[in-house]
Amino acid sequence: MSVAISHIEDTPLQETLYQFDESPLLARQRQQESNARSYPRRIPLALKRAKGLYVEDVEGRRFIDCLAGAGTLALGHNHAVVIEAIQQVLSDELPLHTLDLTTPVKDQFVQDLFGLLPAELAREAKIQFCGPTGTDAVEAALKLVRTATGRSTVLSFQGGYHGMSQGALSLMGSLGPKKPLGALLGNGVQFLPYPYDYRCPFGLGGAEGVRVNLHYLENLLNDPEAGVLLPAAVIVEAVQGEGGVIPADLDWLRGLRRITEQAGVALIVDEIQSGFGRTGKMFAFEHAGIIPDVVVMSKAIGGSLPLAVVVYRDWLDTWLPGAHAGTFRGNQMAMAAGSAVMRYLKEHDLAGHAAAMGERLGEHLRILQRDFPQLGDIRGRGLMLGVELVDPNGKPDVQGHPPVHRQLAPLVQRECLKRGLILELGGRHGSVVRFLPPLVITGAEVDRVAEIFGRALAAAVASL
């Protein structure tokens, strides 16, 4: 696959370390924006332009972007097919805002999306356009399954992340955003242990950890003394993103689908971050060969513009007209850009490319692991990779793994930024360094990312 390289990339990466004194733009942002702002605290940049894998700030410094809009930018910044699609909408004077009225652009978007789905799901699929964020699509999915089943309880997983609105927040494993709010809306969410192999909640790991986890779930749904009402749905990420890039065991996913199907419980798979080629398949659930009842999508689906949808099996389509609405669910430019991205993904087999580049990056990281015991666990699928940083001198847990290193990850992130590489953190105690580059990243660029990360890691460890 050939990937066009922008003139931003023409000059070699600077070897001098960037310094980050607060610029006037950043100072005004700090003074005027909400205290809830998050990324600028860890990535203090004022960006001016971007192309492909690269961004440039107002001071002319160039960075490799391995955050990519938290996975939104499947084709990187300002890809030619995206720009062309947006410009075509404008030049044709198409309506930019249509509520949920249909247009040729919208119809084409739906056909393109259904063409990426597994055939078994596409044959009976329905689609609901939501407000332009993933969290609104999660809210819609909750309404959908509760309406169709007449039940209200939803099962979610420890470590899960499904958005920041109050309904979606109730499904989140992380306690931090919940504590200031006290009681969330509703109390119908029960949490289950996720198959986090490196730190198995049952202290087992491997096939035995998976077996026990599935037994626990099956017992919960069938024991009349379990204390949990039969739920409307189970919601899961096939690869937990914000929770630390934790891929679910594929046998566990198959078991989860079998158990929920037998119990008459809808299975919602959240593909907001993992969908559209990110994990080496078009959708992360395809690695296990399962068919969910509901798939929630956003981020990459809009080709860098805001868009979110829920796709679901037609047996669930029992809600009434207007049951879920939103003013900005007819974004024609996002649909046109999304169609362009979906076609490009398919035509250029970017899912296969992501699998190959993810394996290449993973191999670099495993080589680094030989010299740095602080790299405790390297995991993920495709170009959704995470490295859990640990304290090799700390007390091992019941599985023999050292504890997380709470101080090291922010140091590594900062050292990467000084060397021109943007990465984000996640997982328990923010101890996981995450790699979410655009899917068009080349082999040479993967090698460069790994080289910078290695130098940053060495500097961070030396500074402790």
VOTITOR-162149 format. One record per residue (C-alpha): x, y, z. Coordinates in pm, 1 decimal. Layout:
<rs>
<r <X, Y, Z>>
...
</rs>
This chain:
<rs>
<r <0.0, 0.0, 0.0>>
<r <139.3, 337.8, -96.7>>
<r <81.7, 628.2, 137.7>>
<r <127.5, 986.1, 16.3>>
<r <373.7, 1186.2, 224.9>>
<r <313.1, 1553.1, 292.3>>
<r <570.0, 1829.7, 267.9>>
<r <544.6, 1852.8, 648.3>>
<r <732.2, 1522.4, 653.0>>
<r <1011.6, 1626.0, 419.1>>
<r <1261.1, 1730.4, 682.4>>
<r <1412.1, 1472.9, 920.9>>
<r <1291.1, 1460.5, 1278.9>>
<r <1485.6, 1705.4, 1493.2>>
<r <1718.6, 1544.9, 1743.6>>
<r <1717.0, 1839.8, 1983.5>>
<r <1472.6, 1811.4, 2270.5>>
<r <1173.0, 2043.9, 2261.1>>
<r <1107.8, 2267.9, 2560.3>>
<r <753.2, 2360.1, 2654.9>>
<r <724.7, 2709.7, 2793.5>>
<r <366.9, 2832.5, 2804.6>>
<r <277.7, 3021.3, 2485.6>>
<r <18.2, 3304.5, 2479.2>>
<r <-239.2, 3068.4, 2324.1>>
<r <-188.8, 2809.8, 2594.0>>
<r <-198.3, 3076.5, 2863.5>>
<r <-533.3, 3204.1, 2736.7>>
<r <-664.5, 2849.7, 2713.5>>
<r <-566.8, 2788.2, 3075.6>>
<r <-731.5, 3112.4, 3185.6>>
<r <-1051.4, 3087.5, 2982.8>>
<r <-1133.8, 2719.8, 2928.8>>
<r <-1306.0, 2496.5, 3177.6>>
<r <-1110.8, 2322.9, 3449.9>>
<r <-1242.8, 1999.9, 3296.1>>
<r <-1004.3, 2033.3, 3000.2>>
<r <-780.5, 1729.7, 2992.3>>
<r <-540.9, 1673.4, 2700.2>>
<r <-368.3, 2016.7, 2717.1>>
<r <-250.1, 1938.7, 3069.5>>
<r <-43.6, 1644.9, 2941.5>>
<r <12.6, 1758.6, 2582.4>>
<r <71.1, 2136.5, 2606.8>>
<r <59.4, 2216.0, 2235.8>>
<r <-109.6, 2483.7, 2025.4>>
<r <-145.8, 2320.4, 1684.9>>
<r <-134.6, 2509.5, 1355.8>>
<r <-156.7, 2251.0, 1079.5>>
<r <-148.8, 1877.4, 1019.0>>
<r <-109.1, 1619.9, 745.4>>
<r <-111.1, 1242.9, 762.8>>
<r <72.6, 1121.5, 1069.4>>
<r <219.8, 1462.4, 1150.9>>
<r <110.9, 1778.9, 1328.0>>
<r <291.2, 2110.9, 1355.9>>
<r <246.4, 2361.6, 1635.3>>
<r <241.1, 2741.6, 1620.4>>
<r <614.4, 2749.1, 1694.5>>
<r <696.0, 2534.0, 1390.8>>
<r <774.0, 2216.6, 1585.6>>
<r <673.3, 1888.2, 1422.8>>
<r <527.8, 1587.0, 1603.4>>
<r <432.4, 1231.4, 1513.3>>
<r <71.8, 1192.8, 1624.1>>
<r <8.4, 850.0, 1776.4>>
<r <-305.4, 974.7, 1950.2>>
<r <-489.7, 1063.0, 1626.8>>
<r <-796.3, 1211.4, 1787.9>>
<r <-819.7, 919.5, 2034.1>>
<r <-845.4, 686.2, 1734.3>>
<r <-1077.6, 907.0, 1529.7>>
<r <-835.1, 977.1, 1243.9>>
<r <-818.6, 640.7, 1069.6>>
<r <-653.2, 795.2, 763.6>>
<r <-459.9, 1056.9, 957.7>>
<r <-496.7, 1432.5, 928.3>>
<r <-644.3, 1589.9, 614.3>>
<r <-630.3, 1282.4, 394.9>>
<r <-696.1, 1362.1, 29.2>>
<r <-1010.4, 1146.2, -0.1>>
<r <-1163.0, 1312.4, 306.1>>
<r <-1088.6, 1664.8, 182.7>>
<r <-1226.3, 1580.4, -160.8>>
<r <-1548.9, 1442.5, -11.8>>
<r <-1603.8, 1751.4, 203.2>>
<r <-1528.8, 1987.3, -84.5>>
<r <-1771.6, 1798.6, -309.4>>
<r <-2055.4, 1846.2, -60.6>>
<r <-1983.5, 2218.3, -51.2>>
<r <-1942.0, 2265.2, -425.9>>
<r <-2266.1, 2073.7, -496.0>>
<r <-2452.8, 2298.6, -250.0>>
<r <-2588.5, 1995.6, -69.2>>
<r <-2785.2, 2056.4, 249.7>>
<r <-2545.2, 2057.3, 544.1>>
<r <-2808.7, 1991.4, 806.7>>
<r <-3110.0, 1764.3, 753.2>>
<r <-3216.8, 1630.2, 1095.4>>
<r <-3302.1, 1270.4, 1002.5>>
<r <-3437.9, 1341.6, 655.2>>
<r <-3267.1, 1129.7, 394.6>>
<r <-3040.9, 1243.1, 111.8>>
<r <-2832.6, 1062.3, -151.4>>
<r <-2527.2, 1121.1, 68.2>>
<r <-2695.9, 961.5, 367.9>>
<r <-2823.0, 665.9, 165.8>>
<r <-2474.6, 603.3, 26.8>>
<r <-2328.7, 622.1, 376.6>>
<r <-2568.7, 354.0, 500.9>>
<r <-2493.4, 126.9, 204.0>>
<r <-2119.4, 170.1, 257.5>>
<r <-2149.2, 93.9, 628.6>>
<r <-2370.9, -210.3, 582.8>>
<r <-2123.3, -331.2, 320.8>>
<r <-1854.1, -349.5, 589.8>>
<r <-2066.2, -545.8, 837.2>>
<r <-2059.1, -925.6, 855.1>>
<r <-2323.8, -1051.0, 610.3>>
<r <-2528.1, -1216.8, 885.7>>
<r <-2564.8, -885.1, 1066.1>>
<r <-2607.7, -672.5, 753.5>>
<r <-2904.2, -883.5, 633.8>>
<r <-3116.1, -781.0, 931.3>>
<r <-2949.3, -456.7, 1034.1>>
<r <-3125.0, -138.2, 1135.5>>
<r <-2944.8, 189.9, 1193.1>>
<r <-3016.3, 480.4, 1425.0>>
<r <-2834.4, 809.8, 1368.9>>
<r <-2757.9, 974.0, 1700.6>>
<r <-2616.1, 1298.8, 1827.4>>
<r <-2260.2, 1343.9, 1705.7>>
<r <-2077.2, 1173.5, 1992.5>>
<r <-2022.3, 813.0, 2092.4>>
<r <-2172.1, 868.0, 2435.2>>
<r <-2506.6, 963.6, 2277.5>>
<r <-2499.5, 644.1, 2073.5>>
<r <-2446.4, 450.0, 2397.2>>
<r <-2746.0, 629.0, 2548.2>>
<r <-2951.2, 530.2, 2242.9>>
<r <-2840.1, 168.1, 2274.9>>
<r <-2951.3, 162.3, 2638.4>>
<r <-3295.1, 293.7, 2544.7>>
<r <-3318.3, 45.4, 2260.7>>
<r <-3251.5, -269.6, 2462.2>>
<r <-3462.0, -162.1, 2757.4>>
<r <-3755.0, -84.3, 2529.2>>
<r <-3729.3, -412.1, 2337.8>>
<r <-3686.5, -641.0, 2639.7>>
<r <-3896.9, -462.6, 2898.8>>
<r <-3607.7, -503.8, 3141.1>>
<r <-3394.8, -227.4, 3289.5>>
<r <-3075.5, -378.2, 3431.4>>
<r <-2756.0, -362.7, 3222.9>>
<r <-2436.8, -554.2, 3292.6>>
<r <-2107.9, -376.5, 3227.7>>
<r <-1744.3, -461.5, 3293.2>>
<r <-1472.9, -341.9, 3525.7>>
<r <-1233.8, -122.2, 3329.2>>
<r <-1497.4, -34.8, 3070.0>>
<r <-1538.0, 309.3, 2914.6>>
<r <-1851.8, 409.4, 2724.2>>
<r <-1869.4, 787.6, 2746.8>>
<r <-1919.0, 1074.5, 2989.0>>
<r <-2291.3, 1149.8, 2987.2>>
<r <-2459.8, 1034.0, 3305.4>>
<r <-2624.0, 723.3, 3161.9>>
<r <-2306.9, 614.0, 2984.2>>
<r <-2098.7, 713.7, 3286.1>>
<r <-2295.8, 468.2, 3498.3>>
<r <-2144.7, 192.6, 3280.0>>
<r <-1784.9, 311.3, 3335.9>>
<r <-1544.6, 106.1, 3541.6>>
<r <-1324.6, 400.8, 3644.8>>
<r <-1435.1, 556.5, 3972.4>>
<r <-1260.2, 892.2, 3925.5>>
<r <-1524.9, 1070.8, 3714.2>>
<r <-1806.5, 926.8, 3927.8>>
<r <-1695.6, 1030.0, 4275.1>>
<r <-1785.0, 1401.6, 4252.1>>
<r <-2135.5, 1320.3, 4128.5>>
<r <-2257.3, 1095.3, 4406.6>>
<r <-2551.7, 890.6, 4282.7>>
<r <-2570.3, 856.0, 3905.6>>
<r <-2894.6, 847.1, 3710.8>>
<r <-3052.4, 509.6, 3775.5>>
<r <-2913.8, 216.4, 3970.9>>
<r <-2963.8, -62.8, 3720.2>>
<r <-2598.8, -132.3, 3634.6>>
<r <-2410.8, -432.8, 3767.7>>
<r <-2037.1, -472.9, 3708.3>>
<r <-1863.8, -793.6, 3605.1>>
<r <-1494.7, -890.1, 3598.8>>
<r <-1332.0, -836.7, 3258.4>>
<r <-1084.1, -1099.3, 3129.0>>
<r <-775.3, -889.1, 3204.9>>
<r <-520.8, -1165.3, 3157.7>>
<r <-215.7, -986.2, 3301.2>>
<r <-403.6, -897.9, 3619.8>>
<r <-679.2, -1155.8, 3621.1>>
<r <-955.7, -1057.5, 3867.8>>
<r <-961.4, -1421.5, 3981.6>>
<r <-583.1, -1436.1, 4019.3>>
<r <-557.0, -1709.4, 3756.6>>
<r <-499.5, -1582.1, 3403.2>>
<r <-481.4, -1794.3, 3090.9>>
<r <-743.4, -2047.8, 2989.8>>
<r <-836.3, -2116.6, 3351.3>>
<r <-908.8, -1749.6, 3415.2>>
<r <-1134.0, -1742.5, 3108.1>>
<r <-1316.3, -2057.2, 3216.9>>
<r <-1384.0, -1925.7, 3566.1>>
<r <-1490.8, -1585.5, 3433.2>>
<r <-1749.5, -1741.0, 3200.3>>
<r <-1872.0, -1972.2, 3473.7>>
<r <-1921.6, -1672.4, 3700.9>>
<r <-2127.2, -1491.7, 3436.4>>
<r <-2336.7, -1796.8, 3348.6>>
<r <-2410.7, -1860.6, 3713.4>>
<r <-2507.8, -1496.7, 3767.0>>
<r <-2766.6, -1512.0, 3488.7>>
<r <-2913.3, -1846.6, 3592.4>>
<r <-2896.4, -1857.4, 3971.6>>
<r <-3236.4, -1757.8, 4120.7>>
<r <-3050.9, -1643.0, 4432.7>>
<r <-2789.1, -1435.2, 4247.4>>
<r <-2951.4, -1106.7, 4353.8>>
<r <-2935.1, -958.3, 4003.0>>
<r <-3243.7, -929.1, 3787.7>>
<r <-3219.1, -1068.3, 3435.8>>
<r <-3068.7, -777.4, 3243.3>>
<r <-3179.2, -613.2, 2922.8>>
<r <-2823.7, -628.6, 2791.2>>
<r <-2456.1, -681.7, 2849.3>>
<r <-2231.3, -406.4, 2709.4>>
<r <-1866.6, -481.8, 2634.4>>
<r <-1558.4, -356.6, 2450.8>>
<r <-1387.3, -635.6, 2257.5>>
<r <-1069.0, -440.5, 2330.8>>
<r <-1090.3, -206.7, 2627.6>>
<r <-934.8, 122.9, 2523.2>>
<r <-929.3, 380.6, 2802.0>>
<r <-918.8, 90.7, 3049.0>>
<r <-565.7, 6.0, 2937.4>>
<r <-580.1, -151.5, 2589.3>>
<r <-693.6, -490.0, 2716.0>>
<r <-804.1, -733.6, 2444.3>>
<r <-1069.9, -978.9, 2551.7>>
<r <-976.0, -1342.8, 2504.4>>
<r <-1149.7, -1466.3, 2188.8>>
<r <-1284.8, -1781.8, 2353.9>>
<r <-1425.0, -1558.6, 2626.8>>
<r <-1603.4, -1341.8, 2367.9>>
<r <-1750.2, -1651.5, 2207.0>>
<r <-1862.5, -1775.8, 2547.8>>
<r <-2013.6, -1437.1, 2630.5>>
<r <-2214.9, -1446.6, 2307.5>>
<r <-2335.3, -1803.4, 2379.2>>
<r <-2437.5, -1723.6, 2736.4>>
<r <-2622.5, -1402.5, 2652.8>>
<r <-2800.3, -1563.8, 2358.7>>
<r <-2918.2, -1856.2, 2568.2>>
<r <-3042.3, -1619.9, 2839.9>>
<r <-3227.4, -1391.3, 2595.4>>
<r <-3002.2, -1097.9, 2685.9>>
<r <-2894.3, -850.3, 2417.6>>
<r <-2520.3, -819.9, 2358.8>>
<r <-2402.1, -463.7, 2292.2>>
<r <-2048.9, -429.1, 2156.2>>
<r <-1893.4, -84.2, 2184.6>>
<r <-1678.2, -34.7, 1872.9>>
<r <-1640.9, 341.5, 1914.4>>
<r <-1262.1, 326.9, 1936.1>>
<r <-1184.6, -23.5, 1809.0>>
<r <-1393.2, -19.2, 1490.3>>
<r <-1305.1, 45.9, 1125.9>>
<r <-986.1, -151.8, 1084.0>>
<r <-815.0, -38.4, 1402.0>>
<r <-757.6, -389.5, 1544.2>>
<r <-671.1, -569.1, 1219.4>>
<r <-1032.4, -655.9, 1138.5>>
<r <-1298.7, -411.4, 1028.1>>
<r <-1460.4, -454.2, 1370.8>>
<r <-1293.0, -594.8, 1680.2>>
<r <-1571.0, -846.3, 1749.7>>
<r <-1495.0, -1014.3, 1415.4>>
<r <-1176.9, -1165.8, 1560.5>>
<r <-1404.1, -1395.7, 1764.0>>
<r <-1646.0, -1465.0, 1479.6>>
<r <-1950.2, -1352.4, 1680.0>>
<r <-2255.7, -1150.2, 1580.1>>
<r <-2364.3, -896.0, 1843.3>>
<r <-2720.8, -771.9, 1878.3>>
<r <-2610.7, -406.9, 1892.4>>
<r <-2295.5, -231.7, 1769.3>>
<r <-2218.6, 123.2, 1882.2>>
<r <-1997.4, 329.0, 1648.7>>
<r <-1846.6, 676.3, 1636.9>>
<r <-1494.1, 828.0, 1606.6>>
<r <-1354.3, 702.4, 1273.2>>
<r <-1701.1, 658.6, 1120.3>>
<r <-1727.5, 1031.7, 1042.4>>
<r <-1396.7, 1063.7, 861.3>>
<r <-1268.7, 1307.6, 1129.6>>
<r <-1604.0, 1491.0, 1161.6>>
<r <-1858.9, 1430.3, 1440.2>>
<r <-2091.2, 1135.9, 1376.8>>
<r <-2230.9, 846.9, 1579.9>>
<r <-2467.2, 560.3, 1500.6>>
<r <-2614.3, 247.3, 1651.0>>
<r <-2655.9, -58.7, 1429.9>>
<r <-2871.3, -339.3, 1564.7>>
<r <-3062.1, -654.3, 1474.4>>
<r <-3420.0, -597.9, 1367.0>>
<r <-3578.6, -792.1, 1657.2>>
<r <-3487.1, -497.6, 1876.7>>
<r <-3659.4, -236.4, 1658.1>>
<r <-3966.7, -192.9, 1877.5>>
<r <-3924.2, 162.8, 2000.7>>
<r <-4165.1, 435.8, 1895.9>>
<r <-4098.0, 722.1, 1651.5>>
<r <-3897.3, 992.4, 1825.9>>
<r <-3778.3, 757.7, 2101.2>>
<r <-3427.4, 887.0, 2042.6>>
<r <-3367.1, 1212.0, 1860.4>>
<r <-3110.4, 1487.5, 1828.7>>
<r <-3074.9, 1801.0, 1623.7>>
<r <-2729.7, 1725.0, 1485.5>>
<r <-2785.2, 1371.4, 1354.8>>
<r <-2788.7, 1470.1, 988.3>>
<r <-2433.2, 1596.6, 935.6>>
<r <-2394.7, 1555.1, 559.2>>
<r <-2024.7, 1643.9, 547.1>>
<r <-1950.8, 1381.4, 812.9>>
<r <-2147.8, 1120.6, 619.2>>
<r <-1968.5, 1204.5, 294.4>>
<r <-1630.3, 1196.8, 467.7>>
<r <-1724.7, 873.9, 645.8>>
<r <-1820.8, 707.5, 318.9>>
<r <-1490.0, 811.8, 166.7>>
<r <-1299.2, 664.4, 460.7>>
<r <-1496.0, 339.3, 455.8>>
<r <-1434.6, 290.8, 84.5>>
<r <-1063.4, 367.5, 125.3>>
<r <-1033.5, 124.6, 417.5>>
<r <-1186.0, -151.9, 209.1>>
<r <-1009.9, -80.2, -120.6>>
<r <-665.0, -57.4, 40.3>>
<r <-715.0, -334.3, 299.9>>
<r <-614.1, -103.7, 581.2>>
<r <-736.1, -359.5, 834.3>>
<r <-472.6, -601.7, 706.3>>
<r <-217.3, -321.6, 699.3>>
<r <-303.7, -233.4, 1061.7>>
<r <-250.5, -596.2, 1161.8>>
<r <92.5, -602.0, 995.8>>
<r <202.0, -264.5, 1134.6>>
<r <73.6, -356.3, 1481.2>>
<r <280.2, -673.7, 1475.9>>
<r <582.3, -473.8, 1362.6>>
<r <544.4, -223.0, 1643.9>>
<r <477.4, -499.4, 1894.6>>
<r <799.1, -673.1, 1794.5>>
<r <994.8, -351.2, 1850.8>>
<r <837.8, -319.7, 2195.2>>
<r <913.5, -681.4, 2283.3>>
<r <1278.7, -622.9, 2190.6>>
<r <1285.6, -319.9, 2421.1>>
<r <1130.7, -534.9, 2694.6>>
<r <1447.6, -745.4, 2707.3>>
<r <1644.4, -446.0, 2834.6>>
<r <1368.4, -270.1, 3026.7>>
<r <1187.8, -483.4, 3287.2>>
<r <965.0, -178.7, 3339.5>>
<r <772.6, -293.3, 3028.6>>
<r <551.2, -534.7, 3214.2>>
<r <290.1, -626.4, 2956.1>>
<r <266.5, -550.0, 2584.0>>
<r <-79.4, -612.0, 2446.6>>
<r <-351.5, -514.6, 2205.0>>
<r <-465.9, -594.2, 1854.3>>
<r <-360.6, -430.4, 1530.0>>
<r <-279.4, -62.8, 1578.2>>
<r <-450.0, -48.6, 1916.0>>
<r <-152.9, -128.9, 2139.9>>
<r <-67.5, -64.7, 2503.0>>
<r <235.4, -109.4, 2726.2>>
<r <173.5, -148.5, 3099.1>>
<r <463.5, 4.5, 3290.8>>
<r <559.6, -168.7, 3614.8>>
<r <797.5, -136.0, 3905.8>>
<r <1023.1, -442.9, 3876.5>>
<r <1137.4, -392.3, 4237.6>>
<r <784.3, -388.0, 4378.5>>
<r <599.5, -672.7, 4547.1>>
<r <457.2, -915.6, 4288.0>>
<r <85.4, -984.5, 4281.3>>
<r <-75.6, -1327.6, 4311.5>>
<r <10.1, -1400.9, 3946.8>>
<r <373.8, -1303.6, 3999.7>>
<r <353.4, -973.1, 3812.1>>
<r <513.0, -658.4, 3957.8>>
<r <288.8, -365.1, 4053.6>>
<r <212.5, -76.7, 3819.6>>
<r <459.7, 212.0, 3815.8>>
<r <247.5, 520.4, 3877.9>>
<r <528.7, 771.2, 3830.2>>
<r <696.8, 628.1, 3520.6>>
<r <420.2, 655.3, 3260.2>>
<r <383.0, 1036.4, 3281.1>>
<r <760.3, 1069.0, 3259.4>>
<r <771.1, 852.2, 2947.9>>
<r <488.1, 1050.7, 2790.7>>
<r <672.1, 1376.5, 2859.2>>
<r <1002.8, 1245.5, 2725.8>>
<r <826.8, 1125.6, 2409.8>>
<r <671.1, 1467.7, 2359.7>>
<r <1010.4, 1636.3, 2399.9>>
<r <1135.2, 1413.2, 2117.6>>
<r <841.1, 1484.8, 1888.6>>
<r <605.4, 1192.5, 1962.6>>
<r <249.9, 1234.0, 2091.7>>
<r <120.5, 941.9, 2299.0>>
<r <-157.5, 911.0, 2554.4>>
<r <-189.9, 714.1, 2877.5>>
<r <-468.0, 496.5, 3015.4>>
<r <-540.2, 198.6, 3236.6>>
<r <-528.2, 162.7, 3611.7>>
<r <-342.4, 454.1, 3772.9>>
<r <-263.0, 587.8, 3422.8>>
<r <16.8, 331.8, 3395.6>>
<r <-42.5, 216.7, 3036.1>>
<r <121.0, 394.7, 2742.2>>
<r <-113.6, 373.9, 2444.9>>
<r <-37.2, 366.7, 2071.5>>
<r <-324.8, 473.4, 1840.6>>
<r <-156.3, 596.1, 1521.2>>
<r <-344.4, 651.2, 1195.5>>
<r <-391.0, 326.2, 1003.9>>
<r <-191.1, 465.1, 710.1>>
<r <131.6, 459.7, 911.3>>
<r <419.4, 307.6, 712.7>>
<r <675.0, 53.0, 824.6>>
<r <945.3, 319.5, 834.5>>
<r <725.2, 540.5, 1050.1>>
<r <653.9, 250.8, 1287.9>>
<r <1029.4, 202.7, 1322.6>>
<r <1072.9, 572.3, 1397.1>>
<r <796.9, 566.2, 1661.7>>
<r <961.8, 269.7, 1830.8>>
<r <1303.8, 437.6, 1821.3>>
<r <1172.1, 754.7, 1983.5>>
<r <979.6, 558.1, 2243.6>>
<r <1292.5, 359.4, 2331.0>>
<r <1501.5, 673.9, 2379.3>>
<r <1225.2, 836.6, 2583.3>>
<r <1187.7, 527.0, 2799.1>>
<r <1560.1, 518.8, 2870.1>>
<r <1559.4, 885.6, 2968.0>>
<r <1251.7, 844.6, 3190.1>>
<r <1394.0, 541.7, 3371.3>>
<r <1727.5, 719.4, 3423.7>>
<r <1549.1, 1017.5, 3580.3>>
<r <1382.2, 816.1, 3855.8>>
</rs>
